[in-house]
């Protein structure tokens, strides 16, 4: 009797343990599935747009199915006609910025240093705003992001190193965050993201770690968002997206609680709860949330650095994978349509393709 009771209790304890562990896995699996579903929705809504811009190009190019030739041409036309430098016209508020242009062109497989016989990379390298000692923080971040999408020669790499040093110098030495009159959350998320594309530069890993630690300890909220009691840092959808993107780019697991406490919601879950990726969402939030979730998934799957830093992530080639899948599908169809081949031969051939 005692032996049976012992077996029973051992079984009960083991069962509770497995349920606990399994339950955690189920939660993660559900979160991952929800993120995948949101990305699918975001990509679908993006592809339905009449006019695609540079960020749309990046979203589609890094999706599982890649970007079509028609979508590539659509986004390319938007970039070359609305970017002020490439078009030679004054850029309006709806135009494609230089950093967005460089990212979009790289997503389309184009060379920003040679587009329509113009060198967009050189334009960023020689940005007049950088000559000032009081240059705006966002200018440093934007230019660094643009030049970090690839290697555009010695001058570009020199400028990139200089921009990295200036960004590190702008970091608050006490807290590790970046501050502007707009608050701390957004610039810190953006700075972490830009630095994540330059992990090989001196001082960058330590600076990122210091910032991440501060964010996790003093900005991370129970609902999965980011903010403080300071009015300038009040939680909002935009800041949640920006910070989640930056953390994911730096290699932080944003699919789980950042502080290990079960009562805290994962950052990606907060984005899902905000319903940023939906047909009713603000177009800018939809766009930013979609590529943020793509970055989160990329990091979770073992990627390193910002998802749109194509040269930094040579193993990630969504467009090439899409082309390969298309070619494989065509081959499978051709095999199935071969009236002279036996069922066994068809199965063998298709298995080889798979």
Buried (B, 14 or more C-beta within 10 A) or exposed (E): EEEEEEEEEEEEEEEEEEEEEEEEEEBBEEBBEBBEEBBBBBBEBBBEBEEBBBBBBBBBBBBBBBBEEEBBEBBBEBBBEBBBBBBEEEBEEEBBBBBBBBBBBBBBBBBBBEBBEBBBBBBBBEBEEBEEEEBEBBBBBBBBBBBBBBBBEEEBEEBBBBBBBBBBEBBBEEBBBBBBEEBBBBBBBBBBBBBBBBBEBEBBBEBBEBBBEBBBEBBBBEBBBBBBEEEEBEBBBBBBBBBBBBBBBBBBBBBBBBEEEEEBBBBBBBBBEBBBBBEEBEEEBBBBBBBBBBBBBBBBEEBBBBBBBBEBBEEBBBBEEBEEEEEEEEBBEEBEEEEEBEEEEBEEBBEEEE
